[in-house]
Amino acid sequence: MPDSNGQPTPDRETVAGRDFSGEHVRIDGKHFEDCTFDTCTLVYSGGTPPNFVRCDFAAPHFAFEGAAQSTVQLMSAIYNGIDERIIEKTFDQIRKGFGG
């Protein structure tokens, strides 16, 4: 997880001052600082969560692959086939923050 003060950690690659436009950007294991993302697809595969510090986003889109995609598929199946309240509670937890 990111360090609580937004600092890079040894398990993340630092990407600083980059401007991404119309790209597919793999975000697993990255610490982005002072970057801009303009109409980019941010691709997450379920690895080390990314960290974004002072970054700007314009019309981003998220894509999920691998373990992250499996998690989203499971959540969709629960929402649509078992009980949507389970997933709504999960979103409530996300909104509050997991705190580690």
A tleap script that builds the chain and sets N, CA, C and O, in Angstrom:
source leaprc.protein.ff14SB
mol = sequence {
  NMET PRO ASP SER ASN GLY GLN PRO THR PRO
  ASP ARG GLU THR VAL ALA GLY ARG ASP PHE
  SER GLY GLU HIE VAL ARG ILE ASP GLY LYS
  HIE PHE GLU ASP CYS THR PHE ASP THR CYS
  THR LEU VAL TYR SER GLY GLY THR PRO PRO
  ASN PHE VAL ARG CYS ASP PHE ALA ALA PRO
  HIE PHE ALA PHE GLU GLY ALA ALA GLN SER
  THR VAL GLN LEU MET SER ALA ILE TYR ASN
  GLY ILE ASP GLU ARG ILE ILE GLU LYS THR
  PHE ASP GLN ILE ARG LYS GLY PHE GLY CGLY
}
set mol.1.N position { 0.847 -1.184 0.000 }
set mol.1.CA position { 0.000 0.000 0.000 }
set mol.1.C position { 0.890 1.244 0.000 }
set mol.1.O position { 2.043 1.188 0.427 }
set mol.2.N position { 0.344 2.375 -0.485 }
set mol.2.CA position { 1.156 3.580 -0.461 }
set mol.2.C position { 1.427 4.004 0.971 }
set mol.2.O position { 0.620 3.784 1.874 }
set mol.3.N position { 2.546 4.596 1.142 }
set mol.3.CA position { 2.895 5.173 2.431 }
set mol.3.C position { 1.879 6.281 2.713 }
set mol.3.O position { 1.427 6.962 1.793 }
set mol.4.N position { 1.526 6.458 3.973 }
set mol.4.CA position { 0.420 7.349 4.342 }
set mol.4.C position { 0.650 8.808 3.966 }
set mol.4.O position { -0.312 9.571 3.874 }
set mol.5.N position { 1.891 9.214 3.747 }
set mol.5.CA position { 2.130 10.613 3.371 }
set mol.5.C position { 2.376 10.769 1.870 }
set mol.5.O position { 2.845 11.815 1.421 }
set mol.6.N position { 2.053 9.712 1.083 }
set mol.6.CA position { 2.160 9.807 -0.370 }
set mol.6.C position { 3.563 9.679 -0.915 }
set mol.6.O position { 3.792 9.961 -2.091 }
set mol.7.N position { 4.492 9.269 -0.105 }
set mol.7.CA position { 5.874 9.117 -0.564 }
set mol.7.C position { 6.053 7.792 -1.299 }
set mol.7.O position { 5.362 6.819 -0.996 }
set mol.8.N position { 6.972 7.744 -2.259 }
set mol.8.CA position { 7.223 6.478 -2.942 }
set mol.8.C position { 7.778 5.458 -1.953 }
set mol.8.O position { 8.424 5.818 -0.969 }
set mol.9.N position { 7.520 4.201 -2.222 }
set mol.9.CA position { 8.046 3.129 -1.400 }
set mol.9.C position { 8.921 2.245 -2.272 }
set mol.9.O position { 8.818 2.301 -3.497 }
set mol.10.N position { 9.782 1.429 -1.671 }
set mol.10.CA position { 10.717 0.623 -2.461 }
set mol.10.C position { 10.041 -0.331 -3.451 }
set mol.10.O position { 10.660 -0.730 -4.438 }
set mol.11.N position { 8.785 -0.699 -3.201 }
set mol.11.CA position { 8.112 -1.627 -4.110 }
set mol.11.C position { 7.423 -0.927 -5.282 }
set mol.11.O position { 6.671 -1.563 -6.020 }
set mol.12.N position { 7.669 0.370 -5.460 }
set mol.12.CA position { 7.078 1.119 -6.571 }
set mol.12.C position { 8.157 1.793 -7.421 }
set mol.12.O position { 9.168 2.278 -6.913 }
set mol.13.N position { 7.906 1.804 -8.714 }
set mol.13.CA position { 8.750 2.548 -9.650 }
set mol.13.C position { 8.227 3.975 -9.712 }
set mol.13.O position { 7.031 4.178 -9.919 }
set mol.14.N position { 9.093 4.971 -9.538 }
set mol.14.CA position { 8.670 6.369 -9.584 }
set mol.14.C position { 8.619 6.855 -11.029 }
set mol.14.O position { 9.560 6.672 -11.801 }
set mol.15.N position { 7.493 7.479 -11.374 }
set mol.15.CA position { 7.303 8.120 -12.672 }
set mol.15.C position { 6.943 9.561 -12.358 }
set mol.15.O position { 5.888 9.819 -11.777 }
set mol.16.N position { 7.797 10.505 -12.730 }
set mol.16.CA position { 7.584 11.901 -12.350 }
set mol.16.C position { 7.581 12.825 -13.563 }
set mol.16.O position { 8.378 12.676 -14.489 }
set mol.17.N position { 6.652 13.789 -13.524 }
set mol.17.CA position { 6.630 14.852 -14.526 }
set mol.17.C position { 6.295 14.408 -15.935 }
set mol.17.O position { 6.675 15.079 -16.895 }
set mol.18.N position { 5.597 13.301 -16.084 }
set mol.18.CA position { 5.254 12.803 -17.428 }
set mol.18.C position { 3.867 13.266 -17.838 }
set mol.18.O position { 2.966 13.388 -17.009 }
set mol.19.N position { 3.713 13.518 -19.112 }
set mol.19.CA position { 2.413 13.828 -19.699 }
set mol.19.C position { 2.005 12.654 -20.573 }
set mol.19.O position { 2.692 12.326 -21.541 }
set mol.20.N position { 0.887 12.019 -20.234 }
set mol.20.CA position { 0.365 10.897 -20.999 }
set mol.20.C position { -0.888 11.372 -21.724 }
set mol.20.O position { -1.753 12.005 -21.120 }
set mol.21.N position { -0.987 11.071 -23.002 }
set mol.21.CA position { -2.157 11.493 -23.769 }
set mol.21.C position { -2.596 10.365 -24.697 }
set mol.21.O position { -1.835 9.923 -25.558 }
set mol.22.N position { -3.832 9.905 -24.512 }
set mol.22.CA position { -4.391 8.876 -25.375 }
set mol.22.C position { -3.669 7.541 -25.296 }
set mol.22.O position { -3.705 6.760 -26.247 }
set mol.23.N position { -3.021 7.275 -24.187 }
set mol.23.CA position { -2.219 6.053 -24.049 }
set mol.23.C position { -2.881 5.045 -23.130 }
set mol.23.O position { -3.756 5.386 -22.333 }
set mol.24.N position { -2.447 3.791 -23.254 }
set mol.24.CA position { -2.749 2.757 -22.273 }
set mol.24.C position { -1.563 2.774 -21.311 }
set mol.24.O position { -0.429 2.520 -21.719 }
set mol.25.N position { -1.818 3.071 -20.049 }
set mol.25.CA position { -0.745 3.208 -19.070 }
set mol.25.C position { -0.912 2.121 -18.013 }
set mol.25.O position { -1.922 2.082 -17.310 }
set mol.26.N position { 0.069 1.248 -17.904 }
set mol.26.CA position { 0.052 0.206 -16.875 }
set mol.26.C position { 0.439 0.856 -15.550 }
set mol.26.O position { 1.494 1.480 -15.437 }
set mol.27.N position { -0.431 0.700 -14.545 }
set mol.27.CA position { -0.245 1.446 -13.309 }
set mol.27.C position { 0.199 0.592 -12.123 }
set mol.27.O position { 0.548 1.142 -11.078 }
set mol.28.N position { 0.196 -0.727 -12.252 }
set mol.28.CA position { 0.634 -1.584 -11.141 }
set mol.28.C position { 2.054 -1.215 -10.721 }
set mol.28.O position { 2.930 -1.017 -11.564 }
set mol.29.N position { 2.269 -1.124 -9.421 }
set mol.29.CA position { 3.615 -0.933 -8.892 }
set mol.29.C position { 4.271 0.388 -9.234 }
set mol.29.O position { 5.498 0.487 -9.233 }
set mol.30.N position { 3.471 1.410 -9.527 }
set mol.30.CA position { 4.039 2.713 -9.909 }
set mol.30.C position { 3.668 3.786 -8.882 }
set mol.30.O position { 2.605 3.745 -8.263 }
set mol.31.N position { 4.573 4.736 -8.727 }
set mol.31.CA position { 4.341 5.953 -7.948 }
set mol.31.C position { 4.399 7.090 -8.957 }
set mol.31.O position { 5.477 7.451 -9.429 }
set mol.32.N position { 3.234 7.660 -9.291 }
set mol.32.CA position { 3.156 8.765 -10.242 }
set mol.32.C position { 3.142 10.074 -9.477 }
set mol.32.O position { 2.373 10.250 -8.533 }
set mol.33.N position { 4.003 10.989 -9.897 }
set mol.33.CA position { 4.082 12.279 -9.231 }
set mol.33.C position { 4.160 13.377 -10.284 }
set mol.33.O position { 4.977 13.314 -11.203 }
set mol.34.N position { 3.288 14.397 -10.138 }
set mol.34.CA position { 3.259 15.541 -11.057 }
set mol.34.C position { 3.087 15.102 -12.510 }
set mol.34.O position { 3.740 15.636 -13.407 }
set mol.35.N position { 2.209 14.131 -12.736 }
set mol.35.CA position { 1.944 13.642 -14.091 }
set mol.35.C position { 0.552 14.088 -14.528 }
set mol.35.O position { -0.305 14.387 -13.697 }
set mol.36.N position { 0.341 14.129 -15.833 }
set mol.36.CA position { -0.990 14.396 -16.370 }
set mol.36.C position { -1.413 13.206 -17.225 }
set mol.36.O position { -0.606 12.595 -17.925 }
set mol.37.N position { -2.696 12.903 -17.143 }
set mol.37.CA position { -3.279 11.796 -17.886 }
set mol.37.C position { -4.475 12.352 -18.647 }
set mol.37.O position { -5.508 12.654 -18.051 }
set mol.38.N position { -4.336 12.487 -19.955 }
set mol.38.CA position { -5.381 13.057 -20.798 }
set mol.38.C position { -5.960 11.956 -21.677 }
set mol.38.O position { -5.270 11.413 -22.540 }
set mol.39.N position { -7.226 11.633 -21.453 }
set mol.39.CA position { -7.940 10.581 -22.187 }
set mol.39.C position { -7.135 9.280 -22.266 }
set mol.39.O position { -7.014 8.666 -23.327 }
set mol.40.N position { -6.597 8.885 -21.133 }
set mol.40.CA position { -5.805 7.657 -21.062 }
set mol.40.C position { -6.634 6.511 -20.502 }
set mol.40.O position { -7.613 6.717 -19.785 }
set mol.41.N position { -6.219 5.305 -20.845 }
set mol.41.CA position { -6.749 4.103 -20.214 }
set mol.41.C position { -5.716 3.662 -19.196 }
set mol.41.O position { -4.580 3.341 -19.545 }
set mol.42.N position { -6.119 3.650 -17.937 }
set mol.42.CA position { -5.236 3.246 -16.849 }
set mol.42.C position { -5.494 1.766 -16.596 }
set mol.42.O position { -6.585 1.376 -16.179 }
set mol.43.N position { -4.476 0.945 -16.854 }
set mol.43.CA position { -4.620 -0.506 -16.810 }
set mol.43.C position { -4.068 -1.040 -15.495 }
set mol.43.O position { -2.894 -0.852 -15.179 }
set mol.44.N position { -4.938 -1.714 -14.725 }
set mol.44.CA position { -4.543 -2.288 -13.443 }
set mol.44.C position { -4.758 -3.796 -13.484 }
set mol.44.O position { -5.828 -4.266 -13.872 }
set mol.45.N position { -3.730 -4.559 -13.081 }
set mol.45.CA position { -3.765 -6.022 -13.161 }
set mol.45.C position { -3.849 -6.710 -11.804 }
set mol.45.O position { -3.855 -7.939 -11.741 }
set mol.46.N position { -3.913 -5.943 -10.720 }
set mol.46.CA position { -4.045 -6.545 -9.398 }
set mol.46.C position { -2.753 -6.644 -8.620 }
set mol.46.O position { -2.709 -7.295 -7.577 }
set mol.47.N position { -1.691 -6.005 -9.112 }
set mol.47.CA position { -0.411 -5.999 -8.395 }
set mol.47.C position { -0.398 -4.918 -7.329 }
set mol.47.O position { -1.446 -4.522 -6.820 }
set mol.48.N position { 0.787 -4.447 -6.997 }
set mol.48.CA position { 0.916 -3.387 -5.996 }
set mol.48.C position { 0.101 -2.172 -6.447 }
set mol.48.O position { 0.287 -1.683 -7.562 }
set mol.49.N position { -0.803 -1.681 -5.588 }
set mol.49.CA position { -1.622 -0.535 -5.981 }
set mol.49.C position { -0.754 0.686 -6.299 }
set mol.49.O position { 0.265 0.916 -5.649 }
set mol.50.N position { -1.164 1.463 -7.300 }
set mol.50.CA position { -0.404 2.653 -7.658 }
set mol.50.C position { -0.615 3.766 -6.635 }
set mol.50.O position { -1.518 3.718 -5.799 }
set mol.51.N position { 0.239 4.750 -6.735 }
set mol.51.CA position { 0.164 5.935 -5.890 }
set mol.51.C position { 0.192 7.134 -6.833 }
set mol.51.O position { 1.048 7.202 -7.715 }
set mol.52.N position { -0.730 8.082 -6.661 }
set mol.52.CA position { -0.796 9.285 -7.491 }
set mol.52.C position { -0.655 10.504 -6.589 }
set mol.52.O position { -1.447 10.694 -5.666 }
set mol.53.N position { 0.350 11.326 -6.856 }
set mol.53.CA position { 0.595 12.532 -6.069 }
set mol.53.C position { 0.643 13.723 -7.017 }
set mol.53.O position { 1.432 13.744 -7.961 }
set mol.54.N position { -0.205 14.709 -6.760 }
set mol.54.CA position { -0.275 15.934 -7.581 }
set mol.54.C position { -0.398 15.614 -9.071 }
set mol.54.O position { 0.279 16.226 -9.896 }
set mol.55.N position { -1.248 14.670 -9.408 }
set mol.55.CA position { -1.475 14.310 -10.810 }
set mol.55.C position { -2.813 14.880 -11.263 }
set mol.55.O position { -3.734 15.043 -10.464 }
set mol.56.N position { -2.906 15.179 -12.549 }
set mol.56.CA position { -4.141 15.692 -13.140 }
set mol.56.C position { -4.694 14.656 -14.110 }
set mol.56.O position { -3.952 14.012 -14.852 }
set mol.57.N position { -6.032 14.510 -14.086 }
set mol.57.CA position { -6.706 13.527 -14.919 }
set mol.57.C position { -7.785 14.216 -15.732 }
set mol.57.O position { -8.568 14.997 -15.192 }
set mol.58.N position { -7.833 13.932 -17.031 }
set mol.58.CA position { -8.895 14.428 -17.908 }
set mol.58.C position { -9.459 13.224 -18.654 }
set mol.58.O position { -8.767 12.595 -19.455 }
set mol.59.N position { -10.723 12.912 -18.383 }
set mol.59.CA position { -11.445 11.812 -19.039 }
set mol.59.C position { -10.701 10.477 -18.970 }
set mol.59.O position { -10.501 9.823 -19.994 }
set mol.60.N position { -10.290 10.072 -17.761 }
set mol.60.CA position { -9.602 8.783 -17.660 }
set mol.60.C position { -10.582 7.615 -17.777 }
set mol.60.O position { -11.783 7.764 -17.551 }
set mol.61.N position { -10.048 6.471 -18.129 }
set mol.61.CA position { -10.818 5.233 -18.183 }
set mol.61.C position { -9.969 4.167 -17.510 }
set mol.61.O position { -8.759 4.106 -17.727 }
set mol.62.N position { -10.589 3.334 -16.702 }
set mol.62.CA position { -9.867 2.236 -16.078 }
set mol.62.C position { -10.166 0.950 -16.801 }
set mol.62.O position { -11.307 0.700 -17.192 }
set mol.63.N position { -9.139 0.124 -16.984 }
set mol.63.CA position { -9.289 -1.222 -17.527 }
set mol.63.C position { -8.641 -2.177 -16.529 }
set mol.63.O position { -7.618 -1.862 -15.921 }
set mol.64.N position { -9.245 -3.331 -16.374 }
set mol.64.CA position { -8.756 -4.304 -15.416 }
set mol.64.C position { -8.379 -5.583 -16.137 }
set mol.64.O position { -9.106 -6.059 -17.009 }
set mol.65.N position { -7.223 -6.137 -15.761 }
set mol.65.CA position { -6.731 -7.376 -16.350 }
set mol.65.C position { -6.345 -8.330 -15.227 }
set mol.65.O position { -6.218 -7.917 -14.075 }
set mol.66.N position { -6.160 -9.590 -15.555 }
set mol.66.CA position { -5.652 -10.568 -14.606 }
set mol.66.C position { -6.488 -10.652 -13.338 }
set mol.66.O position { -7.715 -10.732 -13.396 }
set mol.67.N position { -5.809 -10.634 -12.184 }
set mol.67.CA position { -6.473 -10.767 -10.894 }
set mol.67.C position { -7.479 -9.646 -10.655 }
set mol.67.O position { -8.539 -9.876 -10.075 }
set mol.68.N position { -7.152 -8.439 -11.099 }
set mol.68.CA position { -8.085 -7.315 -10.918 }
set mol.68.C position { -9.358 -7.547 -11.725 }
set mol.68.O position { -10.456 -7.265 -11.245 }
set mol.69.N position { -9.221 -8.053 -12.936 }
set mol.69.CA position { -10.388 -8.341 -13.768 }
set mol.69.C position { -11.242 -9.442 -13.129 }
set mol.69.O position { -12.471 -9.364 -13.146 }
set mol.70.N position { -10.601 -10.451 -12.573 }
set mol.70.CA position { -11.345 -11.520 -11.898 }
set mol.70.C position { -12.137 -10.976 -10.716 }
set mol.70.O position { -13.268 -11.399 -10.478 }
set mol.71.N position { -11.547 -10.040 -9.975 }
set mol.71.CA position { -12.243 -9.441 -8.833 }
set mol.71.C position { -13.459 -8.657 -9.302 }
set mol.71.O position { -14.532 -8.765 -8.707 }
set mol.72.N position { -13.305 -7.875 -10.355 }
set mol.72.CA position { -14.431 -7.093 -10.878 }
set mol.72.C position { -15.523 -8.035 -11.398 }
set mol.72.O position { -16.709 -7.775 -11.196 }
set mol.73.N position { -15.135 -9.119 -12.062 }
set mol.73.CA position { -16.125 -10.085 -12.554 }
set mol.73.C position { -16.888 -10.733 -11.399 }
set mol.73.O position { -18.102 -10.920 -11.490 }
set mol.74.N position { -16.190 -11.078 -10.315 }
set mol.74.CA position { -16.845 -11.647 -9.141 }
set mol.74.C position { -17.834 -10.651 -8.551 }
set mol.74.O position { -18.969 -11.009 -8.235 }
set mol.75.N position { -17.404 -9.399 -8.404 }
set mol.75.CA position { -18.293 -8.376 -7.846 }
set mol.75.C position { -19.522 -8.175 -8.729 }
set mol.75.O position { -20.624 -7.977 -8.218 }
set mol.76.N position { -19.346 -8.222 -10.029 }
set mol.76.CA position { -20.470 -8.086 -10.952 }
set mol.76.C position { -21.439 -9.259 -10.805 }
set mol.76.O position { -22.655 -9.066 -10.809 }
set mol.77.N position { -20.902 -10.471 -10.676 }
set mol.77.CA position { -21.760 -11.647 -10.503 }
set mol.77.C position { -22.546 -11.563 -9.200 }
set mol.77.O position { -23.729 -11.901 -9.168 }
set mol.78.N position { -21.905 -11.120 -8.135 }
set mol.78.CA position { -22.599 -10.959 -6.852 }
set mol.78.C position { -23.687 -9.903 -6.975 }
set mol.78.O position { -24.816 -10.110 -6.530 }
set mol.79.N position { -23.344 -8.768 -7.583 }
set mol.79.CA position { -24.294 -7.665 -7.725 }
set mol.79.C position { -25.518 -8.087 -8.537 }
set mol.79.O position { -26.653 -7.787 -8.170 }
set mol.80.N position { -25.270 -8.785 -9.646 }
set mol.80.CA position { -26.359 -9.125 -10.567 }
set mol.80.C position { -27.061 -10.446 -10.264 }
set mol.80.O position { -28.160 -10.689 -10.762 }
set mol.81.N position { -26.438 -11.304 -9.452 }
set mol.81.CA position { -27.040 -12.612 -9.273 }
set mol.81.C position { -27.336 -13.019 -7.847 }
set mol.81.O position { -28.133 -13.930 -7.626 }
set mol.82.N position { -26.721 -12.375 -6.875 }
set mol.82.CA position { -26.918 -12.794 -5.488 }
set mol.82.C position { -27.638 -11.709 -4.707 }
set mol.82.O position { -28.797 -11.870 -4.327 }
set mol.83.N position { -26.944 -10.599 -4.470 }
set mol.83.CA position { -27.560 -9.528 -3.687 }
set mol.83.C position { -26.741 -8.260 -3.872 }
set mol.83.O position { -25.615 -8.162 -3.387 }
set mol.84.N position { -27.311 -7.294 -4.574 }
set mol.84.CA position { -26.593 -6.053 -4.865 }
set mol.84.C position { -26.176 -5.309 -3.603 }
set mol.84.O position { -25.221 -4.533 -3.635 }
set mol.85.N position { -26.879 -5.535 -2.486 }
set mol.85.CA position { -26.541 -4.840 -1.233 }
set mol.85.C position { -25.128 -5.188 -0.751 }
set mol.85.O position { -24.465 -4.361 -0.124 }
set mol.86.N position { -24.674 -6.398 -1.039 }
set mol.86.CA position { -23.317 -6.808 -0.641 }
set mol.86.C position { -22.292 -5.903 -1.312 }
set mol.86.O position { -21.356 -5.433 -0.666 }
set mol.87.N position { -22.466 -5.662 -2.590 }
set mol.87.CA position { -21.521 -4.825 -3.333 }
set mol.87.C position { -21.687 -3.359 -2.941 }
set mol.87.O position { -20.699 -2.629 -2.863 }
set mol.88.N position { -22.913 -2.919 -2.695 }
set mol.88.CA position { -23.120 -1.536 -2.246 }
set mol.88.C position { -22.402 -1.297 -0.921 }
set mol.88.O position { -21.837 -0.222 -0.718 }
set mol.89.N position { -22.413 -2.271 -0.017 }
set mol.89.CA position { -21.674 -2.137 1.245 }
set mol.89.C position { -20.172 -2.053 0.984 }
set mol.89.O position { -19.456 -1.312 1.657 }
set mol.90.N position { -19.707 -2.816 0.007 }
set mol.90.CA position { -18.291 -2.760 -0.360 }
set mol.90.C position { -17.933 -1.370 -0.862 }
set mol.90.O position { -16.887 -0.830 -0.503 }
set mol.91.N position { -18.797 -0.784 -1.695 }
set mol.91.CA position { -18.545 0.575 -2.180 }
set mol.91.C position { -18.570 1.583 -1.040 }
set mol.91.O position { -17.810 2.551 -1.055 }
set mol.92.N position { -19.430 1.372 -0.056 }
set mol.92.CA position { -19.441 2.248 1.117 }
set mol.92.C position { -18.083 2.193 1.825 }
set mol.92.O position { -17.559 3.224 2.246 }
set mol.93.N position { -17.516 0.987 1.953 }
set mol.93.CA position { -16.197 0.839 2.570 }
set mol.93.C position { -15.123 1.544 1.744 }
set mol.93.O position { -14.224 2.178 2.296 }
set mol.94.N position { -15.222 1.432 0.439 }
set mol.94.CA position { -14.262 2.098 -0.452 }
set mol.94.C position { -14.340 3.606 -0.256 }
set mol.94.O position { -13.308 4.271 -0.160 }
set mol.95.N position { -15.550 4.152 -0.196 }
set mol.95.CA position { -15.721 5.598 -0.024 }
set mol.95.C position { -15.139 6.091 1.283 }
set mol.95.O position { -14.628 7.209 1.350 }
set mol.96.N position { -15.210 5.273 2.325 }
set mol.96.CA position { -14.683 5.637 3.645 }
set mol.96.C position { -13.179 5.453 3.726 }
set mol.96.O position { -12.522 6.087 4.551 }
set mol.97.N position { -12.629 4.598 2.888 }
set mol.97.CA position { -11.202 4.280 2.931 }
set mol.97.C position { -10.971 3.037 3.776 }
set mol.97.O position { -11.572 2.869 4.838 }
set mol.98.N position { -10.104 2.183 3.296 }
set mol.98.CA position { -9.855 0.916 3.962 }
set mol.98.C position { -8.853 1.051 5.091 }
set mol.98.O position { -8.863 0.238 6.015 }
set mol.99.N position { -7.998 2.040 5.047 }
set mol.99.CA position { -7.031 2.259 6.124 }
set mol.99.C position { -6.005 1.152 6.287 }
set mol.99.O position { -5.484 0.947 7.384 }
set mol.100.N position { -5.707 0.427 5.200 }
set mol.100.CA position { -4.640 -0.563 5.269 }
set mol.100.C position { -5.163 -1.887 5.411 }
set mol.100.O position { -4.398 -2.848 5.485 }
savepdb mol mol.pdb
quit
